[in-house]
Every structure is written in structure tokens, then in C-alpha cells.
Amino acid sequence: MKRLQAFKFQLRPGGQQECEMRRFAGACRFVFNRALALQNENHEAGNKYIPYGKMASWLVEWKNAT
């Protein structure tokens, strides 16, 4: 007989860890929002989808620009 088992964990980061986690989440949000805006502009202009490889190459430029 098979048994389903699950574990529940709770993160309790300290001051520095919480700061780093918030910073990382903010960076992810920035990249996602910027990529989504570019895709929407591209779609409204009647162009095709921008592939992942092309967007990934822009990450370095975005990082250096901020």
C-alpha cells in the first residue's frame, strides 16, 4: 500500500538574509516586468514573439545599465 507523505517547512531568515532575499526578489521582479513590457510592445507592433536566447543576451546590458 502506498502512502502519501508531505513535509512543511518555514523559513526564518535573519536580518542580513532577509535583506538579501528581498533584494533578489526585487531583481527578479525587475527583469520579469521589463521582459514582459518588451514582449507586449513587440506584440502590439505586430511582430513575432522574442525568443528566450535573445532576451537572455539582454540581461547583461540591463545589469550594466542600472
C-alpha positions as CSV (number, residue, x, y, z in Angstrom):
1,M,0.0,0.0,0.0
2,K,1.4,3.4,-1.0
3,R,1.4,6.2,1.5
4,L,1.5,9.9,0.7
5,Q,3.7,12.0,2.9
6,A,4.4,15.7,3.0
7,F,6.7,17.9,4.9
8,K,6.1,21.6,5.8
9,F,9.0,24.0,6.3
10,Q,9.0,27.6,7.4
11,L,11.9,30.0,6.6
12,R,13.0,32.3,9.4
13,P,15.8,34.4,7.8
14,G,17.9,36.7,10.0
15,G,18.4,40.4,9.2
16,Q,21.0,40.1,6.5
17,Q,19.4,37.0,4.9
18,E,16.0,38.7,4.7
19,C,17.6,41.8,3.1
20,E,19.4,39.6,0.5
21,M,16.2,37.6,-0.2
22,R,14.2,40.9,-0.7
23,R,16.9,42.2,-3.0
24,F,16.9,39.0,-5.1
25,A,13.1,39.1,-5.4
26,G,13.2,42.7,-6.4
27,A,15.8,41.9,-9.1
28,C,13.7,39.0,-10.4
29,R,10.6,41.3,-10.5
30,F,12.5,44.0,-12.4
31,V,13.7,41.5,-15.1
32,F,10.3,39.9,-15.5
33,N,8.5,43.2,-15.8
34,R,11.0,44.6,-18.3
35,A,10.9,41.5,-20.4
36,L,7.0,41.4,-20.3
37,A,6.9,45.1,-21.4
38,L,9.2,44.4,-24.3
39,Q,7.1,41.4,-25.4
40,N,3.9,43.5,-25.1
41,E,5.4,46.3,-27.2
42,N,6.6,43.8,-29.8
43,H,3.2,42.1,-29.9
44,E,1.3,45.5,-30.3
45,A,3.7,46.4,-33.2
46,G,2.6,43.2,-35.0
47,N,5.9,41.4,-34.6
48,K,6.5,37.8,-33.6
49,Y,7.5,36.6,-30.1
50,I,11.0,37.5,-28.9
51,P,12.9,34.2,-28.2
52,Y,14.5,33.4,-24.9
53,G,18.0,33.4,-26.3
54,K,17.7,37.0,-27.5
55,M,16.2,38.2,-24.2
56,A,18.8,36.4,-22.2
57,S,21.5,38.2,-24.1
58,W,20.0,41.5,-23.0
59,L,20.4,40.6,-19.3
60,V,24.0,41.8,-19.2
61,E,23.1,45.1,-20.8
62,W,20.2,45.6,-18.3
63,K,22.5,44.8,-15.4
64,N,25.2,47.3,-16.6
65,A,22.6,50.0,-17.2
66,T,21.4,50.0,-13.6
